[in-house]
Amino acid sequence: MPTSPQPTQPLFADLLAHLTRTSVLGPTEAARVVAEVLAYFSETAPEFVQRRHGELQARGLTNDQIFARIAEELAARRVVAPELSARQLRRIVYG
């Protein structure tokens, strides 16, 4: 699984401040919650598909049921973007 950014990085300072200001979470708890969420969403699409297939298969669903459900879930799920080089980024912007 790819390494998630740590919530203590300046990138997440605003989020941590918001959580501590708008909830009962203290700074340590807020950082832990953000770290858990980042870890949860750090799966790539193939990792998600493999994990969910195993979970749903263990519940007794058939492959037809599993693949239909995974397709629905994957369409709504945030997944890790692939690493892109500066050249690939330029091609996205300029074609």
N, C-alpha and C positions, 0 to 999 in steps of 0.2 A: 504494500500500500504506500502511495507517495506520502512524503512528510508534509504535514499541514503546517502552515505558518503558526507560530506561537502567539497567543492572544496578548502577550506582554509587549509585542512589537508596537512601535508608534502607530502603525497602520490601524490597530484596534483600540487605540487610546480613547477615541471619541465614543466607540461602542461601549467600552468598559465604563466610561464616565456616565453614559446614558443609562446603562443598566443599574448602576449603583444609585443614580439619582431617581430613577423611576420604579424601583422595586425594593424589596427588603434585602436584596443581596448585598453583601459587603464586597470589597474589592477582590478578595481571594475567591469567594464563591462565584462571582461574576466571571473571573478569569477561568475558573474550572468549567463553568457552563459553556463559555465561548470555545474553549479547547475541545470539549466534547462534541459540540455542534460542528466545528471545523473537521474533526476526525471523522464524524459520521458522513459528511459530505465530501470527503477526500477520496472516496472510491472512484475508480475509473468505471466507465460503462461495462467493460467485460468483468471486472471484479464484482460489480453490483449484480449482473446477470447470474454469475456463478453462485454467489452467496444466496440470492433469492431463490434460484432453482433448487438448491439444497434444502432451504427452509420450507418451501412449498411442497417439495417431494416428500419431506418428512411428515407433512400434514396429510399425505395421502392423495394429493391432487394428481391428475394425469398430466402428461406433457402438454397436451392440447390446452388444458386449463391453465397450466403454468405459463406457457409461452404467451397466451393471450393476456394474462394478468401482468406479466413482466413488461410486455409491450406498453400497456396502459401506464404502469408505474414509471417506466423509463421516460415516457413522453412528458411526465410531470416532474421529474426529478432533476435536480441540479447535479451535474457530474463534473469531475475535474477536466478542465480544458487541457488538450495536449500542449506540450511545450512547443513554442513556435520561435523560429529564428527571426532576426530582424528582416531578412529577405522575405520570409513567409508573411510576416506582418505587412511589409510594403506591398506584396502582391494582393493581400486582402484589401488594402486601401486603394491601391492604384490599378489593380487588375493585371 
